Amino acid sequence: MIIVRRACAVLAAAVSCASANVALGGNGPGLGDPLPGPIVATAVRDRIPSFREPGTTYVLVFMDTSSAAGRRAIPVMDRVARAHGRKAIVTSIHEDPAPTVREFADDPEWSPKLTFTVAADPTRNALQAVFGPNSWPQLPVAFVVRDGVVQWRGAPMDLEPVVEEVVAGRWDLGAAKRADEQRRLWDAELERIEAMAKSGRTDEALKALDTACQSAMPAQRSQCSGRRFQLLVDAGRVDEALAVGEEILRAPSNEKQSAGVAWSIANSIPGNPKALAFALRAAESSDRALGGKDPMVGAILARVQYLSGKQDQAAATARRALAQADTPELRKALEDDLRVYAPVPKGAGAAPPKAK
């Protein structure tokens, strides 16, 4: 059975509604530190800025051209570049040879979205200038810089609200540094809890999660129900997980969280009728909340519909999501799924049409 494999990395994060925190750790400058330089890479579109012009906001993203997570962030960078123009200069530096990056930039699927500087860094000169010698940070990772100072560092998918605040002059760097330190402590505790769970100490992990959540900041506390749900699913404690899932469905921390829960069920316990019935309600809830306009949520709903025996509905939902898909990877994944949901009889014609 074909699963939307190319979307997995993005969808998995929706269960807890957490960003890809792996992008935040490692070496390199922290908030309030100067951006190291010089940034030397081979520009294949536009030119590499100085990152030092007073009063200008810069967005610098390091990525791997073939990475699904990096490509998924390109529409976000495109929106930032279009929304702010010269007030927020966006640059992506790719860990690939210049011909590979140039081919990518010229690809008609991607070229219209690359409304910013694109550069190649196959020898990792720029990356090591920023992160230090022999550094291997988890990519993609983004920096927001103003007056040569790092204002924010994190996953590119989270750029838009940060850039909006920095450009408008409302960004509180001191508050951001305090929040970042709190986030680091929270991430370390979650790693400890997940290690407990993986070693079979589920009850101990759940108790530790409860303790951590009691003193967590609001941003971290919003992840607690999703984390508890996933720990219970991973432990095979389905009824307990569904009870937590019902709480999430009544008060999700954002519009995509219920879909994330549904995706977790579809991947972990796809043959459980009770769990699938809940997953269908959860995916439908997110789809309604987003007005049926989010292609990733549509892909999840189609998957759950198919697993629930609603093949015609799954095909219709997948076609709708395909028409809305904003990256070639997601379009390809949905086209693959449509071949399962609505297979074309031999000799009856070509594969499902691509989105326009």
N, C-alpha and C positions, 0 to 999 in steps of 0.2 A: 504494500500500500504506500502510495506517495504521500509524504507529509510536507508541509511548507517549510522545508529545511532551511532555506535561505533567510527566513524570517525568524528562526528560533531564537537567535541571540537577542533580538529586539523584544520579542514577545515575552521571553522569560523574565525580563526586568519588570514587566507590568504586574506580575504577581504580587510583588511587594511595593510597587510604585516607587522603586528606588532607581536612581540613575546608576550608570556603570561606574561605581566608585573606584574600580581598578585604575581608571584613568587619572585619579586624583593623587595616588601615592607615588612613591619612588623619589628619585633625585630631582634636581632642578630647582628653580626659584619658587619660593612660596609667596603668599599674598604679602604685598608691601615691599618685596625685594625688587631690585632693578632687573630688567630683562637682560641676561647676558648676551653678548654679541662678539663680533659682528655676525649677522645672519647671512651666510654665503651659500647660495644654491643656484641652480640653473633654471631661470624663469622660462617657461614655455608659453605663458599667456600673461600679458602686461609686464610689469616690472616689480621687483621686490622693494618694498618701502624701507624707510630708515628705522621705523618703529620708535622714533625719537622726537617727531615734530610736536612742539608744545600745543596742547589743546585738542589734539587729534586722538581719537580712540582707534586702537588697532586690535584686530582679531587674528591670531596666529594659530593654525591647526596643523599638527603633525599627523600624518596618516599613511596607510598602505593602500595603494590604488586598488588592489584586488580585495580588500577587506569589506565585507558586507556592512559592518558597523560604520566604517568610514564613509562608504557610499551612501548609506542611509542618512548621514548627517549633511550631505551636500545640499539637499533642498533647504535645510535650515540656514546654512551659510549663504545660500542664494537669497533667501528672504532678508537676512540681515543686511547684505550688500545692497539690495534694491531699496530697502526701507530707509537706510541712512546715508547712502551715497558716499561722498568724501568725508563725512563726519565719522564713519566707522569703516576703515580700510581693512578688508578681509584678505588673508593670504593662506593658501593651503600648500604645505610642503610635503611631497610624497617620497616615500622611501623606495624609490624605483628608478631605473635608468631613464634618461631624458626621452629616448624614443618611445618607451612604454607610456610615459606620462603624456607625451605629445599625441600619441594615438588615442589615448583616453580623452584628452581635451578636444580632439577633432571628431570624436564619435558623435554622430547626429543624435543619439539617445541622450548624451550627457552635455554636449556643447552648450545648449541653451541655458543650462542651469549653472554653468561656470562663469558667473558674472563677476569674478574676482581674480586676483593674481593666483596663478598655479605654477608651482616650481618642482623640480626634481632634485633629490638629495641622495643619490645612490651610494655615495661614500660616507654618508652620515655626518658630514662636516657641520651642517646647521644644527642637526639634532644634538650632536655632542657639544656644540658651543653652548646650547641652552641647558642640557641635562648633565653635562660633564663627561669626561672620557670614560669609555667602556660602559656607558649607560645603555640599558635596554628597556625603556619605559613601555608600558602597555599602550598601544595605539588603538584608536585615535585619542588624542588629548589636545585640548584647546586652552589658549591663554587669551585674556582680555587685558590690554596694556594701555595705559594713558600716561603721558609725560615720562615715558621710559620705565614706568613702575608697573608691576603685575598687580592688577586689581582683582583678578579672579582666575582660577584654574580648574578645569573640570572636563566633563563629557561634552562634546560639541552639540549634542541634542538639547542641552540646557542653555545654549547661548542667548537666545532671543531676549528674555526678560532682563538678563544681566546687562547686555549691551544697551538696551533701552534706558536703564537707570544710569549707566556710566556716561552715555552721550548727553543725557539730560542734566548731568551734574548732581544727581540725587544719590549717587552711590556712596555708602558709608563704609569706607575701607576698614575702619576699626571694628565695626559690627561684623563685617564679613570675615575678618581674621578670627574673631571670637567664635563665630559660627563654624568656621573651618576647623578650629581646634576641637570643638565639640563633636563635629562630624568624624574626625580622626579617632577620637576616643570611642565613639559609637561603633565605628567600623571594626575596631580592634575587638570590642566586646562581642559583636556579631560573629566574627571569625572564630572566637573561642567557643561560642554557643554552637555554631555549626559543626565544629570539630567534635564536640560532645555528641551531637546527634549522629554524626557519621560513624562514631565508635559504638553506637547502639545505646547510648545513655539518653534516650529521648525524654524521659520524665525529668531528668536533671537539667537537660537543655531547656525544656519548657519552663521550669521553675526559674532558671537564670534569665530567660527572656522576660518573664513577668517582672522580675526584680529590676532589670535594666529599663523596662518600659515605664515603671513607676516614676523614675527620675529623669526620663528623656525629655529633650526639647520637643516642641510641637512638630518640627519637621521630621524628627526621628520617630516620634510616637505614632505618626500616621502610617509608618511601615509595620507596626507591631502585629496587627491582625493578619496581614499578608504573610509575614514570617511564620507566625504560629500555624496558619493554614498549611504552608509548605512543609513545615516540620512534621505535621501530622500525616500529610499525604505520603511523604517519603518513608514514614514509619509504617505505612499500611493501615493506619487507624482512620478508616474512611468516615465512619459515622461522626467521630469527633471533628474531623476536618470539615465535614459538611455543616455541622453546627456553627463553626467559625465562619464558614462561607456564607451562611445566612445572615450573620451579623454584618459581613462586608457588603452584602447585597442591599441591606437596609440603609447603610450609611457608608458608601465607598469614599475613599479619600480623594479620588478623582474619577473622571468619567471612564477611564480605561481599566480601572482596577478589577471590576467584575469580569471583563473580558480576559484579563490575565489569569484570574482564577479558573475560568473556563478552559483556557489553553493548558493550564497545569493538569487539569483532569483529563483532557483529551490525550495528553502525552503520557501520563502516569498510570491512569486507571480507565482506559477507553472502553473496557468491556463491562463495566459496572453500571447496570441500568439506572439505579438510584442516583449515582454520581452524574451520569450523563443527563438525566432529567434536570438536575440542578444546573449543570454546565450550560444547558440550552437556555434556561431562564437567565443565567448570568450574562451570557454572550448577547442575548436579545436586549437585556437592560442597558449594556454599554452601547450597543448599536443605536437604540432609541435615543439615549442621552446625547449622542453625537450626530443625531439627525441622519444616520445612515451614510455619512460622508467620510468616514475614516476607513481607508482601504485595508489597514492592518486588522482592525476590529472586524471588518467584513470577512477577511480571510479566516479569522478565528471562528466566527459564527458559521460560515460555510462548512468548516471542518467538523464542528460539533453537530450541525444538521446532518451531515453525511453519516457520521458515526451513530446518530440516532435513527437512521433509516429513512431520513427525509431527503432522498437523493435529488428530486426535482427542485426542492427549495435550496439545497446546497448549490446546485448548478446556477440557479438564478442569482443567489447572493454572491457567488464567486464572480459571475459576469459583471455584476454591479461594482464589486471591488476592483476588478480588472480595469474597468473604465476610469477608475479614480486613482489607480496606482501611480506613484510619483517617482519610482525608480525602476530601472530595467530588471533588477533582481526580483523585486516583488511581482512585476508583471510575469516574469518567467515562472516563478513559483505558482502563481495563480493559473497560468496556462497549463502547467503540469497537473495541478489539481483538477482542473476542468476535464482533462483527459480521463480522469477517474470518475468524476461526478457525472459527466455526460459523454461517455465514449462514442466516438464516431464509428459506425459500422464499417467493416471493410468494403471499400469501393464506393462509400457514400460521400466522399469529399475530403477536404483538408481538415487540419486541426482547427480548434476554436479561434476566431478572429482576435487579433491583437487590439488593445485599446488604441484609440486615436489620440 
